[in-house]
Amino acid sequence: MEPVVLVGKQGVTDTLVRSVAEHLAAHEMVKIRFNEFKNEKKSMSEEIAFRTGSEVVSVIGHISTLYRQHPEPEKRQIELPK
């Protein structure tokens, strides 16, 4: 899975949050690459997760992975272990 959202000079904007939310709605999981703000990637990932109603799965290197389960069970693509 490749990063589909890039955090650049603007940081966490409403447009970036909308983009993440759209990808989460379509795929349940999204990777975010931090081209800027590399020292703040963990706190910014948590802010994005809060604003999109998702969870931070991992922050490895300069890439953050977020997950949000689809509200409709028949449209879920990722099966979580019990």
N, C-alpha and C positions, 0 to 999 in steps of 0.2 A: 504494500500500500504506500503510495507516494503522497507527500504533503500537497494539499490542494489549496490551502490558505496561507498567505505570507504576511507576516507582521513586518511592516517597513517603518519609514520615518514618521508616519502619522501615529503609530502606536495602536492602541485599542480604540477603534472608532465605532460608531453605530453601524456603518457600512460593513466593517469587518465582522461585527457580532451577527448581523443579518446573514452574511455569507456563511458563517459557521453554522448558524441555526438552520439554514436551507440545506446544507450538506448533511447535517445530523438528521433532518427529517427524511432525507432521501436514502441515507446509507447507515444511519445509527452511529457511525464512528467517523472521525475526521482527524487528519494529521495537520498540524500547524507548524510552519517553519518560521523561526525568528531570525530575520536578516538584520534587524536592529534590536535594541533593548535586550541583548543577550544575557546581561546580568540580572534582568528583571523577569526573565521568562517564566519562572515558577509562579510569582505573584500575578503576573499578567494572565497566565493560563488559568489560575484560580478565578480571576475576575471574569474571564470569558466564560468559564464553566458556570459561574453563578448567574451571569446574565443570560445564558442559553438554557439553563436548567439541566446541565449535563454534569458529568464527573470527569475529573482528570484521571486518566488511566496510567499515563507515564509521561515523564519528561526525561528524554535521553538526548544528550548532546544539545543541539539547538532545535530539537523537534519535540513538540508536545502532542499527545494523543488524547482526544476527548471522546466520551461515549454517552449516548442518551438512547434508552430503549424506546422503540416505537410504541405509541399508546395502543395500537391495534394489534392484538396477538397474531393475526393471520398475515400481517405485513412485516413481522420481525424477521430480520435476516441473520441475526447473531443469537445463538443459543447459549445462554448462561448456565454454568454448572450449578447444581443444587447444593 
